[in-house]
Amino acid sequence: MSRYVQKLIDQIRRETENESVAEGIGIQDEEFIQYINDAQFHLQGMITSKHSKIFLSEELYSISSGSTAFILPDNIYLDNKIHHVEFSSTGNDDDYYTLNEVSFKRRSQAEGSPNGYVRYSGKIELTPKTSTNGYLRIIYTERLPNVELRRGFIHLTTQVGTNLTKLTSLVSDKYYDLQLFENNDYISIVDSNGNLKAKKVKIESYNTTNGDIVVDHTLEAGVTISQGDYIVGGPFSTSHSQLPESVERYLIAYCSWKILRRDSSVDSTEMMQELQVMGQEIVASYALMSDDLQYIPLLTDWVDWSTE
């Protein structure tokens, strides 16, 4: 995991000689944030196009008889990057079987055991409809969360069971930022290392006098928001890039290149060439994540060894 994004911005300012900044003077932090996120999105795209299994994640749906369409995870890459879909009527790992993607024209409105799925408009639809209760497991490419500055330090929380109803972030705290409310309808909550604890937390109302933020959000099982956690703007954001620390240099170089171009610096051409080489080297380093022995995959479910 990379460092807190403010530290990256400070380093980029030094490298590009843009350390002088004040209200309305110099390049503001928001512009650096935009370029760092552009770099992260660009790099994930390059890695994913070459190595499709790097950013895989899993979503499990409990479904009932007659169910058809399900909304895909909101953090799926490009809103549709599905790697694998499985169905099980029991939920036991041994009972899951693969569903094949079919065209929209081949979907069936009948009920039975699903053998395929259709993908459209941010949804996935089983075909045929399941005639029993069961479980749907989707393996997908996860989009990296946006990188954002800390906009509030959590001092108090109000939580009933798994329902989070209020956060208090002191107005006098150095992290408190009114832009959080002016620019965002949703926030995310992270710990001091940027680990995402709650995403898509909707802001219902806020009080700029006492720092109370009224929310209505159901936390995932086992998650507790506590004093010392941070607020960042946006529905799917973090304060630290989720890319490895070894890749941090690309985010810095990309942002520096954009800033130098903005300043019409002659150094931007040399920086661009360095950036291209760095990107190719990073993508190549993902080519083989394991040095363990890889066997040739068996594509059939059953083999009659007596004929061998």
C-alpha positions as CSV (number, residue, x, y, z in Angstrom):
1,M,0.0,0.0,0.0
2,S,1.2,3.5,-0.8
3,R,1.7,6.4,1.6
4,Y,-1.0,8.9,2.6
5,V,-1.7,10.9,-0.6
6,Q,-0.8,14.2,1.1
7,K,2.8,13.0,1.4
8,L,2.8,12.2,-2.3
9,I,1.5,15.7,-3.1
10,D,4.2,17.2,-1.0
11,Q,6.9,15.2,-2.8
12,I,5.5,16.2,-6.2
13,R,5.4,19.8,-5.3
14,R,9.1,19.6,-4.4
15,E,10.0,17.8,-7.6
16,T,8.1,20.3,-9.8
17,E,9.0,23.4,-7.7
18,N,5.3,24.2,-6.9
19,E,5.6,24.4,-3.1
20,S,4.1,28.0,-2.9
21,V,0.4,27.6,-2.6
22,A,-2.4,29.6,-0.8
23,E,-6.0,30.3,-1.4
24,G,-6.3,31.3,-5.0
25,I,-2.5,31.2,-5.5
26,G,-0.5,28.4,-7.0
27,I,-1.7,24.9,-7.9
28,Q,-4.3,23.6,-5.4
29,D,-4.2,20.1,-3.9
30,E,-7.4,19.1,-5.8
31,E,-5.5,19.3,-9.1
32,F,-2.8,17.0,-7.8
33,I,-5.5,14.6,-6.6
34,Q,-7.1,14.5,-10.0
35,Y,-3.8,13.6,-11.7
36,I,-2.9,11.0,-9.2
37,N,-6.3,9.3,-9.8
38,D,-5.7,9.6,-13.5
39,A,-2.4,7.8,-13.1
40,Q,-3.9,5.1,-11.0
41,F,-6.8,4.5,-13.5
42,H,-4.3,4.5,-16.4
43,L,-2.0,2.1,-14.7
44,Q,-4.7,-0.3,-13.7
45,G,-6.0,-0.3,-17.3
46,M,-2.5,-1.2,-18.6
47,I,-2.1,-4.0,-16.1
48,T,-5.6,-5.4,-16.6
49,S,-5.3,-5.5,-20.4
50,K,-2.2,-7.7,-20.0
51,H,-3.0,-9.7,-16.8
52,S,-6.7,-10.0,-16.3
53,K,-6.5,-11.9,-13.0
54,I,-4.6,-9.3,-10.9
55,F,-7.5,-7.3,-9.4
56,L,-10.1,-10.0,-9.0
57,S,-12.7,-9.8,-6.2
58,E,-15.8,-11.9,-5.3
59,E,-19.4,-11.1,-4.6
60,L,-21.9,-13.6,-3.3
61,Y,-25.7,-13.3,-3.7
62,S,-28.3,-15.3,-1.9
63,I,-31.2,-15.7,-4.3
64,S,-34.7,-17.1,-4.2
65,S,-36.7,-19.1,-6.6
66,G,-37.7,-17.2,-9.7
67,S,-35.0,-14.6,-9.4
68,T,-33.4,-13.3,-12.6
69,A,-31.6,-10.0,-12.6
70,F,-29.0,-8.8,-10.1
71,I,-27.2,-5.5,-9.9
72,L,-23.4,-5.8,-10.4
73,P,-21.1,-4.6,-7.6
74,D,-20.7,-0.8,-7.8
75,N,-16.9,-1.1,-7.7
76,I,-16.6,-3.4,-10.7
77,Y,-14.1,-2.2,-13.2
78,L,-15.6,-0.3,-16.2
79,D,-19.0,-1.3,-14.8
80,N,-19.0,-4.7,-16.5
81,K,-15.6,-6.6,-16.1
82,I,-16.8,-10.1,-15.1
83,H,-14.3,-12.9,-14.9
84,H,-16.3,-15.9,-13.8
85,V,-19.9,-16.7,-12.7
86,E,-21.0,-19.7,-10.7
87,F,-24.3,-21.1,-9.2
88,S,-25.0,-23.4,-6.4
89,S,-28.4,-24.5,-4.9
90,T,-26.8,-25.3,-1.5
91,G,-24.0,-22.8,-1.1
92,N,-21.4,-25.6,-0.5
93,D,-18.2,-25.0,-2.4
94,D,-18.3,-28.4,-4.0
95,D,-21.7,-27.8,-5.5
96,Y,-20.9,-24.6,-7.5
97,Y,-20.9,-25.0,-11.2
98,T,-20.0,-22.6,-14.0
99,L,-22.5,-20.5,-15.8
100,N,-21.7,-19.5,-19.4
101,E,-22.3,-16.1,-20.8
102,V,-24.9,-16.0,-23.6
103,S,-26.2,-13.3,-25.9
104,F,-29.3,-11.3,-25.0
105,K,-31.3,-13.0,-27.7
106,R,-30.6,-16.5,-26.2
107,R,-31.9,-15.8,-22.7
108,S,-34.8,-17.9,-21.6
109,Q,-37.8,-16.8,-19.5
110,A,-38.5,-20.4,-18.4
111,E,-37.6,-21.7,-14.9
112,G,-35.1,-24.4,-14.2
113,S,-31.5,-24.9,-13.2
114,P,-29.6,-21.8,-14.5
115,N,-26.9,-22.7,-17.1
116,G,-26.0,-19.3,-18.4
117,Y,-26.2,-15.5,-17.8
118,V,-26.7,-12.3,-19.7
119,R,-24.9,-9.1,-18.9
120,Y,-26.4,-5.7,-19.6
121,S,-26.9,-2.2,-18.1
122,G,-24.9,-2.9,-15.0
123,K,-26.9,-6.1,-14.3
124,I,-26.5,-9.8,-14.7
125,E,-29.5,-12.0,-15.5
126,L,-29.7,-15.7,-15.0
127,T,-31.1,-17.9,-17.8
128,P,-33.2,-19.8,-17.3
129,K,-34.7,-18.4,-14.1
130,T,-33.8,-20.4,-11.1
131,S,-36.5,-22.8,-9.9
132,T,-35.0,-23.2,-6.5
133,N,-33.3,-21.0,-3.8
134,G,-29.6,-20.8,-4.2
135,Y,-26.4,-18.8,-4.3
136,L,-24.8,-16.8,-7.1
137,R,-21.0,-16.2,-7.0
138,I,-19.5,-13.6,-9.3
139,I,-15.7,-13.2,-9.7
140,Y,-15.0,-9.8,-11.2
141,T,-12.3,-7.2,-11.7
142,E,-12.4,-4.7,-8.9
143,R,-11.9,-1.0,-9.7
144,L,-9.3,0.5,-7.4
145,P,-10.9,3.1,-5.1
146,N,-10.2,6.7,-5.8
147,V,-7.5,8.5,-3.8
148,E,-8.7,11.4,-1.7
149,L,-7.5,13.7,1.1
150,R,-8.7,13.2,4.6
151,R,-11.6,15.6,5.1
152,G,-12.5,14.8,8.7
153,F,-11.2,13.0,11.8
154,I,-13.9,11.0,13.6
155,H,-14.2,11.8,17.3
156,L,-17.6,10.3,18.0
157,T,-20.1,7.9,16.4
158,T,-23.7,6.9,16.9
159,Q,-24.3,3.3,15.9
160,V,-27.3,1.0,16.6
161,G,-26.3,-2.6,15.8
162,T,-24.9,-2.4,12.3
163,N,-26.7,0.8,11.5
164,L,-24.5,3.9,11.5
165,T,-26.6,7.1,12.1
166,K,-24.2,9.9,13.0
167,L,-20.5,10.9,12.9
168,T,-18.9,13.8,14.7
169,S,-15.8,15.5,13.3
170,L,-14.7,18.5,15.2
171,V,-14.8,21.7,13.2
172,S,-11.5,22.8,15.0
173,D,-9.6,19.7,13.8
174,K,-7.0,20.3,11.1
175,Y,-8.6,17.7,8.8
176,Y,-12.1,19.3,8.9
177,D,-12.9,20.6,5.4
178,L,-16.2,22.2,4.3
179,Q,-15.5,21.1,0.7
180,L,-16.5,17.6,1.9
181,F,-20.1,18.7,2.0
182,E,-20.0,21.1,-0.9
183,N,-18.5,18.6,-3.4
184,N,-19.9,15.2,-2.2
185,D,-23.3,13.5,-1.5
186,Y,-21.5,10.4,-0.4
187,I,-18.4,9.8,1.8
188,S,-16.2,6.8,2.6
189,I,-14.6,6.0,6.0
190,V,-11.1,4.6,6.3
191,D,-8.7,3.8,9.1
192,S,-5.3,5.5,9.5
193,N,-3.7,3.2,6.9
194,G,-6.4,3.9,4.3
195,N,-8.1,0.5,4.7
196,L,-11.7,1.1,3.5
197,K,-14.2,0.4,6.3
198,A,-17.4,1.8,4.9
199,K,-18.2,3.0,1.3
200,K,-21.1,4.8,-0.2
201,V,-22.2,6.5,3.1
202,K,-24.8,9.0,2.2
203,I,-24.7,12.4,3.9
204,E,-28.3,13.2,5.1
205,S,-27.4,16.5,6.8
206,Y,-24.5,18.2,8.5
207,N,-23.9,20.9,11.2
208,T,-20.9,23.2,10.6
209,T,-21.1,24.4,14.2
210,N,-20.6,21.2,16.2
211,G,-19.3,18.9,13.3
212,D,-22.2,16.4,13.4
213,I,-22.9,14.5,10.2
214,V,-26.1,12.7,10.0
215,V,-25.9,9.5,7.9
216,D,-28.0,6.3,7.4
217,H,-25.7,3.4,6.5
218,T,-25.7,-0.3,7.3
219,L,-22.2,-1.5,8.0
220,E,-20.9,-4.9,6.9
221,A,-20.8,-7.6,9.5
222,G,-17.9,-7.2,12.0
223,V,-17.1,-3.6,11.0
224,T,-17.1,-0.9,13.7
225,I,-16.4,2.8,13.0
226,S,-14.5,4.3,15.9
227,Q,-12.5,7.3,17.1
228,G,-9.4,7.7,15.0
229,D,-10.9,6.7,11.7
230,Y,-11.1,9.3,8.9
231,I,-13.6,10.6,6.4
232,V,-12.8,11.0,2.8
233,G,-15.0,12.4,0.0
234,G,-16.7,10.2,-2.5
235,P,-18.6,6.9,-2.5
236,F,-15.6,4.7,-3.1
237,S,-12.5,6.4,-1.9
238,T,-9.5,6.0,0.3
239,S,-6.6,8.1,1.6
240,H,-3.9,5.7,0.4
241,S,-3.6,4.2,-3.1
242,Q,-4.3,0.4,-2.9
243,L,-1.5,-0.2,-5.4
244,P,1.7,-1.6,-3.9
245,E,4.3,0.8,-2.5
246,S,6.7,-0.2,-5.3
247,V,4.2,1.3,-7.8
248,E,4.0,4.6,-5.9
249,R,6.8,6.0,-8.1
250,Y,4.5,5.8,-11.2
251,L,1.8,7.9,-9.5
252,I,4.4,10.5,-8.6
253,A,6.0,10.5,-12.0
254,Y,2.7,10.7,-13.8
255,C,1.4,13.6,-11.7
256,S,4.8,15.4,-12.0
257,W,4.6,15.1,-15.8
258,K,1.1,16.6,-15.9
259,I,2.1,19.5,-13.6
260,L,5.2,20.2,-15.7
261,R,3.1,20.2,-18.9
262,R,0.7,22.5,-17.2
263,D,3.6,24.8,-16.4
264,S,4.9,24.5,-20.0
265,S,8.2,23.1,-18.7
266,V,10.7,21.7,-21.2
267,D,11.3,18.9,-18.6
268,S,7.9,17.4,-19.4
269,T,9.2,15.7,-22.6
270,E,12.0,13.9,-20.7
271,M,9.6,13.0,-17.9
272,M,7.1,11.5,-20.4
273,Q,9.8,9.2,-21.8
274,E,10.8,8.1,-18.4
275,L,7.1,7.5,-17.5
276,Q,6.5,5.2,-20.5
277,V,9.5,3.1,-19.6
278,M,8.4,2.9,-16.0
279,G,4.9,1.9,-17.0
280,Q,6.1,-0.9,-19.2
281,E,8.4,-2.2,-16.5
282,I,5.6,-2.2,-13.9
283,V,3.2,-4.0,-16.2
284,A,5.9,-6.6,-17.1
285,S,6.5,-7.2,-13.4
286,Y,2.9,-8.5,-13.0
287,A,3.4,-11.1,-15.7
288,L,3.9,-14.0,-13.3
289,M,2.9,-13.3,-9.7
290,S,3.8,-16.9,-8.7
291,D,6.9,-19.0,-9.3
292,D,5.1,-22.1,-8.2
293,L,4.7,-25.1,-10.6
294,Q,1.7,-24.6,-13.0
295,Y,0.0,-27.7,-14.3
296,I,-1.8,-27.9,-17.7
297,P,-5.5,-27.4,-17.0
298,L,-7.9,-30.3,-17.4
299,L,-10.8,-28.9,-19.4
300,T,-13.2,-32.0,-19.2
301,D,-15.1,-33.0,-16.1
302,W,-14.4,-36.7,-16.6
303,V,-11.8,-38.8,-18.3
304,D,-12.0,-42.5,-19.0
305,W,-8.5,-43.5,-18.0
306,S,-9.1,-47.2,-19.2
307,T,-8.7,-46.0,-22.8
308,E,-5.3,-44.6,-22.1
